[in-house]
Amino acid sequence: MSSSVLASAVGVDRLQPGDHAFLAFTDNDERWDILSVFTRQGFDRDEKVVLHVDSGASAAEVAARVAGAAAAGRALDSGQLVVSTAARFKPAEFDAVRLVDTARRRIDAVTSEGYSGLRSANEMSRALAPADSLGKVVEYEVALHQAMFAGLRNRRYTSLCQWDARRFGEPALQAARAAHAVSVLSRIGTLHVAVTADGIRLTGDSDVSTRAEFTAALRTLADCPADTLVLDLTDLSFIDAYGVGSVLRLAAGLAAPRHLEVRCRSAQRRLLHALGGRSVGQLSIITERL
């Protein structure tokens, strides 16, 4: 269980159109795993996917790694996937306002091409030469968020900003993270737990590899003194039958007036019902969104 994960952290598969997301990675393979899910979901949503990555590989090699060889070739040829591994800026060329305007124009262009929207992943280290441009990059992150995501979000645009944590100190990463409404979990297949004002929020995956963390999270929830225990599964990417059964056992073991309120998606509600949730009087299920 991690207590340092932001309450807004989600698995990359839970990103929605209109999200401006932050990713700090420390391992290249994990970064490729994140980009693979990000890219394939863009294809599933009929979005145009643009990747700016810092890599010694060619654009074709990057595309094959994130999309698979066959799909990468088709996507590159059609223009649905665009990959750049070149440095994006020369010294003194980084202009936050101009970049935000460029993002607006690109969204209009891809929708006129027939795509449902634009999905862009930008490795911000490509903008950090010279190093003293860090402040300008954070300025761009703030300007982009205010223009495209604050208030009424632009549902045609999904942005993932990648920061190589090995290159920056924590103060710089904190400043960048603060400019985003969503933080992406850096590893696929892990479970993260956040203590909220009224209970526990789970993100990531609940399966055999994370069973100890899941069990500890439910134990923490059961120890809360409130009458209503809230378990938020809305942005949990995966939960297995054992996890669902554990939730039901927790609810069934509560003595009145205590009860368990599970906030979840419709697919998770169906699992709870399929394993006997309707017969547990101490359980209430609130379906918030898909």
N, C-alpha and C positions, 0 to 999 in steps of 0.2 A: 504494500500500500504506500502511495506517495502522498505526503502532505504538502508538497511544494507545487503541485500542479494547479494551475489557475482554474477557477470554477467554470470558466468558459472553454476549457480545453476539450476537444473532441477528436475522435479518429478521423482520418482524412476522408473516409467513405461517408461521413456525416456532413461534409460541407454542402451547402445549398447555394443555388444561384443568388447572388447578392452578398455573399460572404467575402470579407477582407480578412485573410487568415495569415497568421505568423507561424513559421516553423524554424526552430533552432535545432540543427542536426550536428552530431559529433562523429558520425560513422557514415562513410560513403555508401555502403550497401543498404543501410537503413534509408538514406536519402533516396536511393533508386527505388526501393520498395514503395515509399510514399508517392513518388512521381508516377510510378506505374499505376497505382490505384487512381490517382488524380487524372491521369490521361485517359484511362479506359472508361472512367465515369463520364468524362467529357464526350467521348465517342458515343456512349449510350444515350446521352442527352442531346445528341446531334449538335454539339457545340464545336466551334473552332478552338483548337488547343495550341497555345504558343508557349514554348519552353525556352527560357534563357538560363543556361547552366554553365558553370565553371568546370570544364572537363577537358582532359587530354584526348578524349575520343572524338571522332567525327560526328557530324549531325546524324548521319545514317546509323552509326553505331549506337548513339544515344536513343534514337527512335526505336531501334530494334530492342533495346534493353527495356524501355518503358512500355512498349506496345506489343512486342513479339514480332518476329521477322516478317511474317506474312501481312499482318495488319499494318505494320510500320510502312512497308512499301506502298500499300494502297493509300494510306493516309497522307504520306508525303507527296505522292503523285497527284492526288486530288486537291491538295492544299489544305486539307482539314487539320493536318499537323504541321507546325512550323517549329524547327529547332535551330537555335543559335548558340554556338559555343565561343563566339568571339567577344572580346572586350567591347562593351557598349559605349564607352565614353573615353575621350581624351582629356588630359588635364584641363580644368576650367570650363569644360563643356557641360557639366551637370547642371541642369536647369529644372527645378521642381515644377514650376508653373507650366513650362513647355511640355514636360512629360505628362502632366495631367491632361492637357489639351490633346496630346497625341493619343492617350487612352480613350478619350471621348470619340475621337475620329475613328479609331480602330473598331470600336463597338459598332458604330454606324455602318462601317464598311462591311464587317462580317455578317451583320444581319441583312444587309442588302444582297449579300452573296447567297442568302437562303439558310444560314445557320441560325439556331435558336438563341445563340449568344456566344460570348467570348470567355474562354477559360485560360488564364495566363499564370504561369509560374515563373517568378523572377528571382534568380540568385543575386542577392544584393551585393555580395562581395565583388561581383563584376563591375560595380559602380564605384568601388573604393580604391581607385588609383588616381591621384595620390591619396594616402591614408587620411589626410586632413579634410577630405570630403565627407567624412562620416556624418558630421552635423547636417550637411545638405541632404544626405540620403534619408535621415530621420525626418527632415523637413518635408521631403517628398512623400514619405509614408503618411505624415499628418495631413498634408494637402490633398493627397489622393483619397484618404478616408473622408475628409470633410466634403470633398466634391462629389464622390461617387457612392459613399456608403452610409454617411451620417443621415439621420432622419429617414426619409423615404429612400430605401436602398435601390440601386440599379439592378434589377433582377436579370438583366442580360449579361452581367459581368461577375465572374468569380475570380478572385485574385489570391494567389498563394505566394507570399514573400518568404524566400528561404535565406536564412542567415547561418553561415558556417561558424558554429560556436567556438571552434578551435582558433579562429582568427581574431576574436573580439573578447574583451573583458565583459563581466556581468553588467556593469553600468550601461554599456552601449546596448547590450541585448535587452535590458530592462526598458530603456528608452524606446527601442524599436517595438518591443512587445506592447508597450502602452498605447501605441498608435493603432492597434488592431482590436477589433471586437471579438475575434476568435483566435484561439491558439490551438495548433494541431499537435497531437501526441506524436512524439518523434519515433516511436516504435510501434509497428503493427503486431498484434497478438499479445499485448500487455493490458493489464487492468489498472485503472487509476481511480482513486477514491477521493472525493471532496466532501468535507463536512460543511453542510449548509446551515442556514438559520433554523430550519425545521427538520433536518434529518441528514440523509446521505445521498450523494449524487454519484453514479457510476458511469464511467466512459471507458471505451476500449473493448476488450473481449473477456467474457467469463466462460472459461472452459477448464479442462483438466490441468492445463499448465498454470492457471491463475487461481486454482481452487483455494489455496491457503489465503490469498489476499481477499477473495470473495467471502470466505467464511469469517475472516477477521472483520470485514466491513459490516456484515450482518450482526456480528456480536457487538460491535460498537453501537449500531443502531438500536439493538435490543436494550442496551444499557442506558439509553436516553431516558430521562425521567418523564417526558411528556406523555400525555394520554394518546395523542396522535403521532405515530411514527411515520415519517415520509421517506419513501425510497424512490428516487427519481432514476428511471431506466431509459428515459426518452432518447438520450444520445448514446446509449450502450450499443455497440456495433453488433455484438453476438452474445447470446446466453444459451447454454446447453440445458438439457433436461434436468441435470443434477442441480443447476443453479435455480431453475424455476421451482423445483421441489423444495429447495432450501428456503426460498421465499415463502412458499405456502406453509411450511412447517413453522417458520417464525410467526406468521400470522395466527395459525391455529393454536399456538402455545401462549398467546396473550390472554390475560384475564381482564374482563370488563372492569372499567370503561376503556381500557387501552385497546387500540386497534391499529392496523397497518394500512396506510394509504400508498398505493403504488401508482406512480405516474409513468406512463409508457406509451408506446406506439401501438397501433392496431394489431400488428403481427405479434407483438409480445403479449398483448391481451389475449389473443387466441391461444397462445401456448399456456398461459395461466389457466384459462378456462378448460383447455383440453386435459390438463393434469389435475383437475378437480377444484379449481379456484371458486366456482360458483357455490360450493358447499361449505366454504370457510366463512363463517359469519363475521369474523374479526377483520376481514379483508375488504377494502374498497379499491376499485380500479378506476383511474381517471386517464382517459386517452386524450393526450394533448395535441398531437400531430402525427403525421405519417413518419 
